């Protein structure tokens, strides 16, 4: 489990145990859930459709053996069921807002009963954007439920009537890999449910999602040109675990994610000019597109690196990058190269 996430969760659970710190605990929990959900947002906004039904760890033991789409579905189906059927006692978000039809899911269950290729086939059918909207709606609804709780509610337990209600809902499969969930949930009080579906369950599955996307990016980058179109080195970038590079479908480079159509202005320009990269462009020195926007902190560094490629080639460029990164981290290298691309080019040549 991610060490920072684990420590935050421990702090929240400790605060949750005392009435005097209960409100603080709920506030911190909601804030923590927002941070965790941001991880899901980055994944949904950053990766191609096919990424969500891939099984890069097929056959492995653990949550990372699933798909990205399945993970999102599983996290929020469990939370939707627990939050509404059990704690709030009202209608699930899946049915209330007709998310099921829009997502295109063939099941209403948590998905625990699915294995291997069944998970991949299930994931292929899902509309990921609609699935994300459902996840967001569930999160926001649960946050409201959490905000409305009082300390005395934490000890509330659940009756046989609740258990029967869950059985009749058919939202948990009768398969032995899933049906145990009903007894598990009903054996907890509200505090116990907050500790698992609302926090720790998120941590385990979102951490697994990061492992999945890291592996997919690594596979995508295998054999791809590590010299970015704008002149940066994908092999040395701080986004290495998140990004497959601008020459792959797994491009989550900063200027791609914030640009129209998710296409970096430098990439778009080079495609239109039918050139390999900015280093082949005669307008490079005066260009102010994308990474070369004067207000961008790394503008001078990016342009200098592109000019270095033009002058010495990609192999020499990657070697000088390796030498620099043996001494400094990515941010420090960009800082050292500074804003003046001519001075930065001289520094690269000296290394």
C-alpha positions as a LaTeX table, in Angstrom:
\begin{tabular}{lrrr}
\hline
Residue & $x$ (\AA) & $y$ (\AA) & $z$ (\AA) \\
\hline
Unk1 & 0.00 & 0.00 & 0.00 \\
Unk2 & 1.21 & 3.52 & $-0.84$ \\
Unk3 & 3.01 & 4.73 & 2.30 \\
Unk4 & 1.65 & 8.30 & 2.22 \\
Unk5 & $-1.90$ & 7.11 & 1.61 \\
Unk6 & $-1.59$ & 4.52 & 4.38 \\
Unk7 & $-0.40$ & 7.14 & 6.87 \\
Unk8 & $-3.22$ & 9.52 & 5.95 \\
Unk9 & $-5.75$ & 6.75 & 6.36 \\
Unk10 & $-4.34$ & 5.79 & 9.76 \\
Unk11 & $-4.58$ & 9.41 & 10.91 \\
Unk12 & $-8.19$ & 9.66 & 9.76 \\
Unk13 & $-9.22$ & 6.41 & 11.45 \\
Unk14 & $-7.57$ & 7.56 & 14.69 \\
Unk15 & $-9.44$ & 10.88 & 14.60 \\
Unk16 & $-12.65$ & 9.03 & 13.80 \\
Unk17 & $-12.43$ & 7.12 & 17.07 \\
Unk18 & $-13.01$ & 10.17 & 19.29 \\
Unk19 & $-16.08$ & 12.36 & 19.43 \\
Unk20 & $-13.95$ & 15.49 & 19.90 \\
Unk21 & $-12.13$ & 14.87 & 16.61 \\
Unk22 & $-14.99$ & 13.28 & 14.66 \\
Unk23 & $-15.80$ & 16.34 & 12.53 \\
Unk24 & $-12.11$ & 16.81 & 11.73 \\
Unk25 & $-11.90$ & 13.15 & 10.70 \\
Unk26 & $-14.84$ & 13.44 & 8.29 \\
Unk27 & $-13.36$ & 16.61 & 6.79 \\
Unk28 & $-9.98$ & 14.98 & 6.28 \\
Unk29 & $-11.60$ & 11.84 & 4.86 \\
Unk30 & $-13.55$ & 13.81 & 2.26 \\
Unk31 & $-10.41$ & 15.75 & 1.35 \\
Unk32 & $-8.42$ & 12.52 & 1.08 \\
Unk33 & $-11.09$ & 10.95 & $-1.13$ \\
Unk34 & $-10.88$ & 14.00 & $-3.40$ \\
Unk35 & $-7.12$ & 13.48 & $-3.77$ \\
Unk36 & $-7.59$ & 9.79 & $-4.51$ \\
Unk37 & $-10.36$ & 10.48 & $-7.01$ \\
Unk38 & $-8.01$ & 12.84 & $-8.85$ \\
Unk39 & $-5.91$ & 9.78 & $-9.68$ \\
Unk40 & $-8.94$ & 8.25 & $-11.42$ \\
Unk41 & $-9.64$ & 11.53 & $-13.24$ \\
Unk42 & $-6.08$ & 11.67 & $-14.60$ \\
Unk43 & $-6.34$ & 8.09 & $-15.83$ \\
Unk44 & $-9.74$ & 8.57 & $-17.49$ \\
Unk45 & $-8.68$ & 11.83 & $-19.14$ \\
Unk46 & $-5.25$ & 10.60 & $-20.16$ \\
Unk47 & $-5.50$ & 7.19 & $-21.77$ \\
Unk48 & $-7.01$ & 5.71 & $-24.95$ \\
Unk49 & $-10.16$ & 3.60 & $-24.90$ \\
Unk50 & $-8.28$ & 0.33 & $-25.31$ \\
Unk51 & $-6.32$ & 0.96 & $-22.10$ \\
Unk52 & $-9.44$ & 0.35 & $-20.05$ \\
Unk53 & $-9.96$ & $-3.27$ & $-21.06$ \\
Unk54 & $-6.35$ & $-4.44$ & $-21.15$ \\
Unk55 & $-5.10$ & $-7.05$ & $-18.65$ \\
Unk56 & $-1.36$ & $-6.34$ & $-18.39$ \\
Unk57 & $-1.13$ & $-8.53$ & $-15.27$ \\
Unk58 & $-3.44$ & $-11.32$ & $-16.41$ \\
Unk59 & $-3.18$ & $-14.35$ & $-14.15$ \\
Unk60 & $-1.52$ & $-12.46$ & $-11.31$ \\
Unk61 & $-2.76$ & $-12.55$ & $-7.74$ \\
Unk62 & $-4.05$ & $-9.21$ & $-6.52$ \\
Unk63 & $-6.19$ & $-6.25$ & $-7.51$ \\
Unk64 & $-3.77$ & $-5.31$ & $-10.32$ \\
Unk65 & $-4.88$ & $-8.44$ & $-12.21$ \\
Unk66 & $-8.05$ & $-6.56$ & $-13.24$ \\
Unk67 & $-8.68$ & $-3.84$ & $-15.84$ \\
Unk68 & $-8.90$ & $-0.08$ & $-15.31$ \\
Unk69 & $-12.60$ & $-0.03$ & $-16.26$ \\
Unk70 & $-13.45$ & $-2.96$ & $-14.00$ \\
Unk71 & $-11.62$ & $-1.31$ & $-11.10$ \\
Unk72 & $-13.69$ & 1.88 & $-11.41$ \\
Unk73 & $-16.92$ & $-0.10$ & $-11.71$ \\
Unk74 & $-16.06$ & $-2.31$ & $-8.73$ \\
Unk75 & $-15.02$ & 0.54 & $-6.40$ \\
Unk76 & $-18.15$ & 2.57 & $-7.00$ \\
Unk77 & $-20.71$ & $-0.23$ & $-7.25$ \\
Unk78 & $-19.64$ & $-1.36$ & $-3.77$ \\
Unk79 & $-19.78$ & 2.20 & $-2.45$ \\
Unk80 & $-23.13$ & 2.89 & $-4.09$ \\
Unk81 & $-24.66$ & $-0.26$ & $-2.58$ \\
Unk82 & $-23.21$ & 0.27 & 0.90 \\
Unk83 & $-23.90$ & 4.03 & 1.03 \\
Unk84 & $-27.50$ & 3.87 & $-0.14$ \\
Unk85 & $-28.90$ & 0.40 & 0.59 \\
Unk86 & $-27.31$ & 0.31 & 4.04 \\
Unk87 & $-26.33$ & 3.68 & 5.51 \\
Unk88 & $-28.78$ & 6.12 & 3.88 \\
Unk89 & $-31.52$ & 3.59 & 3.17 \\
Unk90 & $-32.49$ & 5.16 & $-0.15$ \\
Unk91 & $-32.16$ & 4.45 & $-3.88$ \\
Unk92 & $-28.79$ & 3.65 & $-5.44$ \\
Unk93 & $-27.27$ & 6.23 & $-7.79$ \\
Unk94 & $-26.98$ & 3.58 & $-10.54$ \\
Unk95 & $-30.75$ & 3.28 & $-10.78$ \\
Unk96 & $-31.82$ & 6.73 & $-9.63$ \\
Unk97 & $-30.09$ & 8.54 & $-12.49$ \\
Unk98 & $-30.28$ & 5.75 & $-15.11$ \\
Unk99 & $-26.51$ & 5.38 & $-15.22$ \\
Unk100 & $-26.77$ & 1.67 & $-16.03$ \\
Unk101 & $-28.15$ & 2.27 & $-19.52$ \\
Unk102 & $-25.65$ & 5.03 & $-20.31$ \\
Unk103 & $-22.66$ & 3.01 & $-19.08$ \\
Unk104 & $-23.74$ & $-0.03$ & $-21.08$ \\
Unk105 & $-22.99$ & $-2.53$ & $-18.32$ \\
Unk106 & $-24.32$ & $-6.07$ & $-18.64$ \\
Unk107 & $-24.40$ & $-6.48$ & $-14.85$ \\
Unk108 & $-25.63$ & $-4.56$ & $-11.81$ \\
Unk109 & $-23.40$ & $-6.45$ & $-9.37$ \\
Unk110 & $-20.03$ & $-5.55$ & $-7.87$ \\
Unk111 & $-18.26$ & $-7.75$ & $-10.44$ \\
Unk112 & $-16.59$ & $-10.02$ & $-7.85$ \\
Unk113 & $-17.89$ & $-13.04$ & $-9.72$ \\
Unk114 & $-15.94$ & $-12.19$ & $-12.90$ \\
Unk115 & $-12.52$ & $-13.65$ & $-13.63$ \\
Unk116 & $-9.77$ & $-13.31$ & $-16.27$ \\
Unk117 & $-11.11$ & $-12.77$ & $-19.78$ \\
Unk118 & $-14.61$ & $-12.29$ & $-18.39$ \\
Unk119 & $-13.31$ & $-9.07$ & $-16.84$ \\
Unk120 & $-11.77$ & $-7.96$ & $-20.15$ \\
Unk121 & $-14.97$ & $-8.71$ & $-22.11$ \\
Unk122 & $-17.10$ & $-6.94$ & $-19.52$ \\
Unk123 & $-14.78$ & $-3.91$ & $-19.62$ \\
Unk124 & $-14.92$ & $-3.66$ & $-23.42$ \\
Unk125 & $-18.67$ & $-3.04$ & $-23.28$ \\
Unk126 & $-18.46$ & $-0.11$ & $-20.89$ \\
Unk127 & $-18.68$ & 3.53 & $-21.91$ \\
Unk128 & $-15.73$ & 4.80 & $-19.85$ \\
Unk129 & $-16.79$ & 8.46 & $-19.89$ \\
Unk130 & $-20.26$ & 7.55 & $-18.59$ \\
Unk131 & $-18.68$ & 5.19 & $-16.05$ \\
Unk132 & $-16.55$ & 8.08 & $-14.81$ \\
Unk133 & $-19.64$ & 10.31 & $-14.44$ \\
Unk134 & $-21.31$ & 7.54 & $-12.43$ \\
Unk135 & $-18.23$ & 7.19 & $-10.20$ \\
Unk136 & $-18.16$ & 10.94 & $-9.64$ \\
Unk137 & $-21.87$ & 11.00 & $-8.78$ \\
Unk138 & $-21.42$ & 8.17 & $-6.28$ \\
Unk139 & $-18.42$ & 9.87 & $-4.68$ \\
Unk140 & $-20.26$ & 13.17 & $-4.30$ \\
Unk141 & $-23.34$ & 11.45 & $-2.91$ \\
Unk142 & $-21.26$ & 9.49 & $-0.39$ \\
Unk143 & $-19.44$ & 12.66 & 0.64 \\
Unk144 & $-22.81$ & 14.24 & 1.44 \\
Unk145 & $-23.81$ & 11.18 & 3.47 \\
Unk146 & $-20.52$ & 11.31 & 5.37 \\
Unk147 & $-20.97$ & 15.01 & 6.06 \\
Unk148 & $-24.39$ & 14.33 & 7.52 \\
Unk149 & $-23.23$ & 11.68 & 9.98 \\
Unk150 & $-22.88$ & 12.27 & 13.70 \\
Unk151 & $-20.47$ & 10.54 & 16.02 \\
Unk152 & $-23.29$ & 8.48 & 17.57 \\
Unk153 & $-24.11$ & 7.03 & 14.12 \\
Unk154 & $-20.77$ & 5.19 & 13.98 \\
Unk155 & $-21.98$ & 2.39 & 16.26 \\
Unk156 & $-25.15$ & 1.71 & 14.28 \\
Unk157 & $-25.35$ & $-1.95$ & 13.23 \\
Unk158 & $-27.43$ & $-3.65$ & 10.58 \\
Unk159 & $-30.29$ & $-6.09$ & 10.96 \\
Unk160 & $-31.37$ & $-9.27$ & 9.20 \\
Unk161 & $-33.83$ & $-7.06$ & 7.34 \\
Unk162 & $-30.92$ & $-5.13$ & 5.81 \\
Unk163 & $-29.23$ & $-8.36$ & 4.84 \\
Unk164 & $-32.40$ & $-9.64$ & 3.16 \\
Unk165 & $-32.79$ & $-6.33$ & 1.37 \\
Unk166 & $-29.29$ & $-6.73$ & $-0.08$ \\
Unk167 & $-30.03$ & $-10.29$ & $-1.20$ \\
Unk168 & $-33.25$ & $-9.23$ & $-2.90$ \\
Unk169 & $-31.58$ & $-6.32$ & $-4.68$ \\
Unk170 & $-29.50$ & $-8.81$ & $-6.74$ \\
Unk171 & $-26.65$ & $-6.29$ & $-6.63$ \\
Unk172 & $-24.34$ & $-8.93$ & $-5.20$ \\
Unk173 & $-23.90$ & $-12.10$ & $-7.24$ \\
Unk174 & $-24.78$ & $-15.45$ & $-5.66$ \\
Unk175 & $-21.41$ & $-16.73$ & $-6.86$ \\
Unk176 & $-19.20$ & $-17.83$ & $-3.94$ \\
Unk177 & $-16.59$ & $-15.21$ & $-4.91$ \\
Unk178 & $-19.14$ & $-12.46$ & $-4.32$ \\
Unk179 & $-21.97$ & $-13.51$ & $-2.01$ \\
Unk180 & $-19.74$ & $-13.37$ & 1.08 \\
Unk181 & $-19.79$ & $-9.57$ & 0.75 \\
Unk182 & $-23.28$ & $-9.35$ & 2.24 \\
Unk183 & $-22.26$ & $-11.07$ & 5.47 \\
Unk184 & $-19.05$ & $-9.04$ & 5.52 \\
Unk185 & $-20.84$ & $-5.70$ & 5.23 \\
Unk186 & $-23.63$ & $-6.60$ & 7.63 \\
Unk187 & $-21.09$ & $-7.75$ & 10.21 \\
Unk188 & $-19.79$ & $-4.19$ & 10.48 \\
Unk189 & $-21.18$ & $-1.05$ & 12.04 \\
Unk190 & $-21.16$ & 2.31 & 10.21 \\
Unk191 & $-17.63$ & 3.04 & 11.41 \\
Unk192 & $-16.43$ & $-0.28$ & 9.98 \\
Unk193 & $-18.01$ & 0.52 & 6.61 \\
Unk194 & $-16.30$ & 3.92 & 6.55 \\
Unk195 & $-12.98$ & 2.18 & 7.19 \\
Unk196 & $-13.34$ & $-0.19$ & 4.24 \\
Unk197 & $-15.53$ & 0.76 & 1.26 \\
Unk198 & $-15.14$ & 4.49 & 1.84 \\
Unk199 & $-11.38$ & 4.63 & 2.37 \\
Unk200 & $-9.15$ & 1.54 & 2.45 \\
Unk201 & $-10.99$ & $-0.12$ & $-0.45$ \\
Unk202 & $-10.30$ & 2.96 & $-2.55$ \\
Unk203 & $-6.62$ & 2.96 & $-1.63$ \\
Unk204 & $-6.07$ & $-0.68$ & $-2.58$ \\
Unk205 & $-7.84$ & $-0.49$ & $-5.93$ \\
Unk206 & $-6.53$ & 2.94 & $-7.01$ \\
Unk207 & $-3.01$ & 1.83 & $-6.17$ \\
Unk208 & $-3.65$ & $-1.24$ & $-8.35$ \\
Unk209 & $-4.91$ & 1.05 & $-11.13$ \\
Unk210 & $-1.63$ & 2.98 & $-10.98$ \\
Unk211 & 0.28 & $-0.29$ & $-11.40$ \\
Unk212 & $-1.88$ & $-1.21$ & $-14.38$ \\
Unk213 & $-1.41$ & 2.14 & $-16.14$ \\
Unk214 & 2.34 & 2.14 & $-15.36$ \\
Unk215 & 2.68 & $-1.23$ & $-17.08$ \\
Unk216 & 0.57 & $-0.09$ & $-20.05$ \\
Unk217 & 2.76 & 3.01 & $-20.45$ \\
Unk218 & 5.91 & 0.90 & $-20.25$ \\
Unk219 & 4.58 & $-1.44$ & $-22.94$ \\
Unk220 & 3.58 & 1.52 & $-25.14$ \\
Unk221 & 7.00 & 3.14 & $-24.83$ \\
Unk222 & 8.87 & $-0.04$ & $-25.72$ \\
Unk223 & 10.45 & 0.61 & $-29.10$ \\
Unk224 & 9.05 & 4.16 & $-29.31$ \\
Unk225 & 11.38 & 7.07 & $-30.01$ \\
Unk226 & 12.19 & 8.56 & $-26.56$ \\
Unk227 & 12.97 & 11.98 & $-28.04$ \\
Unk228 & 9.79 & 14.01 & $-27.68$ \\
Unk229 & 8.60 & 16.04 & $-30.64$ \\
Unk230 & 9.23 & 19.31 & $-28.77$ \\
Unk231 & 12.79 & 18.31 & $-27.80$ \\
Unk232 & 12.35 & 16.91 & $-24.29$ \\
Unk233 & 13.53 & 13.42 & $-23.38$ \\
Unk234 & 10.74 & 11.01 & $-22.42$ \\
Unk235 & 13.32 & 8.71 & $-20.83$ \\
Unk236 & 14.21 & 11.40 & $-18.30$ \\
Unk237 & 10.85 & 13.11 & $-17.77$ \\
Unk238 & 9.20 & 13.22 & $-14.33$ \\
Unk239 & 6.00 & 11.95 & $-16.00$ \\
Unk240 & 7.72 & 8.71 & $-16.99$ \\
Unk241 & 5.35 & 6.44 & $-15.04$ \\
Unk242 & 2.24 & 8.27 & $-16.25$ \\
Unk243 & 3.08 & 8.98 & $-19.86$ \\
Unk244 & 3.81 & 6.75 & $-22.82$ \\
Unk245 & 5.30 & 9.67 & $-24.72$ \\
Unk246 & 3.90 & 11.96 & $-27.41$ \\
Unk247 & 4.64 & 9.38 & $-30.09$ \\
Unk248 & 2.21 & 6.87 & $-28.54$ \\
Unk249 & $-1.51$ & 6.72 & $-27.71$ \\
Unk250 & $-0.60$ & 6.94 & $-24.02$ \\
Unk251 & 0.38 & 10.58 & $-24.20$ \\
Unk252 & $-0.38$ & 12.47 & $-20.99$ \\
Unk253 & 2.26 & 15.16 & $-21.49$ \\
Unk254 & 1.20 & 18.38 & $-19.76$ \\
Unk255 & 0.59 & 20.35 & $-22.95$ \\
Unk256 & $-1.39$ & 17.49 & $-24.48$ \\
Unk257 & $-3.75$ & 17.19 & $-21.52$ \\
Unk258 & $-4.56$ & 20.91 & $-21.44$ \\
Unk259 & $-4.83$ & 21.48 & $-25.21$ \\
Unk260 & $-7.82$ & 21.23 & $-27.54$ \\
Unk261 & $-8.38$ & 17.68 & $-28.73$ \\
Unk262 & $-5.65$ & 16.54 & $-26.32$ \\
Unk263 & $-3.02$ & 17.30 & $-28.95$ \\
Unk264 & 0.04 & 19.32 & $-27.93$ \\
Unk265 & 0.46 & 22.41 & $-30.18$ \\
Unk266 & 4.02 & 21.30 & $-30.99$ \\
Unk267 & 2.82 & 17.85 & $-32.03$ \\
Unk268 & $-0.04$ & 19.27 & $-34.07$ \\
Unk269 & 2.29 & 21.69 & $-35.86$ \\
Unk270 & 4.85 & 18.99 & $-36.71$ \\
Unk271 & 2.14 & 16.69 & $-38.05$ \\
Unk272 & 0.81 & 19.49 & $-40.26$ \\
Unk273 & 4.34 & 20.22 & $-41.53$ \\
Unk274 & 5.07 & 16.49 & $-41.93$ \\
Unk275 & 8.30 & 16.70 & $-39.94$ \\
Unk276 & 9.66 & 14.41 & $-37.22$ \\
Unk277 & 9.99 & 17.10 & $-34.57$ \\
Unk278 & 10.48 & 20.79 & $-33.87$ \\
Unk279 & 14.22 & 20.37 & $-34.41$ \\
Unk280 & 13.51 & 20.00 & $-38.15$ \\
Unk281 & 11.58 & 23.28 & $-38.32$ \\
Unk282 & 13.17 & 26.45 & $-39.69$ \\
Unk283 & 10.99 & 28.56 & $-37.39$ \\
Unk284 & 12.21 & 26.92 & $-34.18$ \\
Unk285 & 14.25 & 29.88 & $-32.88$ \\
Unk286 & 11.25 & 32.23 & $-32.98$ \\
Unk287 & 8.50 & 29.71 & $-32.18$ \\
Unk288 & 6.20 & 30.43 & $-29.22$ \\
Unk289 & 3.84 & 27.46 & $-29.54$ \\
Unk290 & 3.20 & 24.87 & $-26.84$ \\
Unk291 & 6.30 & 24.23 & $-24.77$ \\
Unk292 & 7.92 & 27.29 & $-26.28$ \\
Unk293 & 5.31 & 29.67 & $-24.88$ \\
Unk294 & 7.41 & 32.40 & $-23.19$ \\
Unk295 & 5.43 & 32.13 & $-19.93$ \\
Unk296 & 6.22 & 28.42 & $-19.65$ \\
Unk297 & 8.96 & 27.83 & $-17.07$ \\
Unk298 & 10.62 & 25.25 & $-19.28$ \\
Unk299 & 10.40 & 27.15 & $-22.55$ \\
Unk300 & 14.12 & 27.92 & $-22.81$ \\
Unk301 & 15.13 & 24.41 & $-21.77$ \\
Unk302 & 12.80 & 22.75 & $-24.29$ \\
Unk303 & 13.94 & 24.95 & $-27.17$ \\
Unk304 & 17.62 & 24.48 & $-26.29$ \\
Unk305 & 17.20 & 20.72 & $-26.25$ \\
Unk306 & 15.47 & 20.78 & $-29.62$ \\
Unk307 & 18.28 & 22.89 & $-31.06$ \\
Unk308 & 20.80 & 20.42 & $-29.61$ \\
Unk309 & 19.05 & 17.57 & $-31.44$ \\
Unk310 & 19.17 & 19.59 & $-34.68$ \\
Unk311 & 22.91 & 20.15 & $-34.27$ \\
Unk312 & 24.13 & 16.84 & $-32.84$ \\
Unk313 & 21.36 & 14.28 & $-33.35$ \\
Unk314 & 19.11 & 12.28 & $-31.01$ \\
Unk315 & 21.72 & 9.79 & $-29.78$ \\
Unk316 & 24.03 & 12.55 & $-28.58$ \\
Unk317 & 21.05 & 14.36 & $-27.05$ \\
Unk318 & 19.96 & 11.32 & $-25.01$ \\
Unk319 & 23.53 & 10.80 & $-23.81$ \\
Unk320 & 23.88 & 14.37 & $-22.57$ \\
Unk321 & 20.49 & 14.05 & $-20.87$ \\
Unk322 & 21.67 & 10.92 & $-19.06$ \\
Unk323 & 24.80 & 12.70 & $-17.87$ \\
Unk324 & 22.77 & 15.64 & $-16.56$ \\
Unk325 & 20.23 & 13.40 & $-14.81$ \\
Unk326 & 22.99 & 11.45 & $-13.11$ \\
Unk327 & 23.74 & 14.69 & $-11.29$ \\
Unk328 & 20.28 & 16.26 & $-10.94$ \\
Unk329 & 16.57 & 15.38 & $-11.00$ \\
Unk330 & 14.28 & 16.48 & $-13.85$ \\
Unk331 & 13.11 & 19.72 & $-12.23$ \\
Unk332 & 16.65 & 20.75 & $-11.37$ \\
Unk333 & 17.84 & 20.10 & $-14.92$ \\
Unk334 & 15.06 & 22.32 & $-16.28$ \\
Unk335 & 15.92 & 24.98 & $-13.71$ \\
Unk336 & 19.63 & 24.87 & $-14.57$ \\
Unk337 & 18.93 & 25.18 & $-18.27$ \\
Unk338 & 16.77 & 28.21 & $-17.43$ \\
Unk339 & 14.79 & 30.47 & $-19.73$ \\
Unk340 & 17.47 & 31.70 & $-22.18$ \\
Unk341 & 17.67 & 28.97 & $-24.82$ \\
Unk342 & 21.04 & 30.19 & $-26.17$ \\
Unk343 & 22.71 & 29.93 & $-22.77$ \\
Unk344 & 21.00 & 26.59 & $-22.20$ \\
Unk345 & 22.32 & 25.27 & $-25.52$ \\
Unk346 & 25.86 & 26.25 & $-24.47$ \\
Unk347 & 25.40 & 24.39 & $-21.17$ \\
Unk348 & 24.22 & 21.27 & $-23.00$ \\
Unk349 & 27.24 & 21.43 & $-25.29$ \\
Unk350 & 29.55 & 21.75 & $-22.29$ \\
Unk351 & 28.13 & 18.57 & $-20.80$ \\
\hline
\end{tabular}
